[in-house]
Amino acid sequence: MVEVSVTSPDKTTMPVRRKGEPKGEAKAEPVSPVLGSYGRVAAWLSKRVEVALATVDLTLPQYRVLGILAEGASAASGLADRLAVRRPSITAIVDGLVARDLVDQRQEEDDRRRVALRVTPAGARILADADEVVDAYLASMAAHLPSRDEATALRSLELWGRAMAASRESANPGAGERPR
């Protein structure tokens, strides 16, 4: 087993760029840990995403649902499983998205008992706007880092996305297949 520390040492020397200073002129300064653990950093980052989403009138759960539905139609039960929440929670979120005409519900041709959820054109537009706002917000926060670290911070989000997709697939083989 490999042991990994998730807390920063008390003091670390890192290149720090002051606001307004050109990117190439960073000076090494002692830096104290800001949040202390990966979990706390992820929680703070999640809150920042919520703040950005508020500008397009979406909540984080609504954004997550729209993002999954943009990959293809899904039943509410599938959404609940994928989002790791209870089905009544998904029902409330979906009802709100349907009321705003961002998602529609249609009975499946093959099985009339099953209702498929799909993103509407209005939902696709607001999802694109939300992606743009969140990406810009995260990039603006990363811009406070030295150039090399800025690129690493943004690239790490892509890597976490791949890691989560691989984890989900290994836990549920065949989950990546879209319903017909």
Secondary structure, DSSP 8 states (H G I E B T S, - for coil): ------S--S-EEEEE--TTS-TT--EEEEE--SSSSHHHHHHHHHHHHHHHHHTTT--HHHHHHHHHHHTS-B-HHHHHHHHT--HHHHHHHHHHHHHTTSEEEEE-SS-TT-EEEEE-HHHHHHHHHHHHHHHHHHHHHHTTS-HHHHHHHHHHHHHHHHHHHHHHHHHSTTTTS---
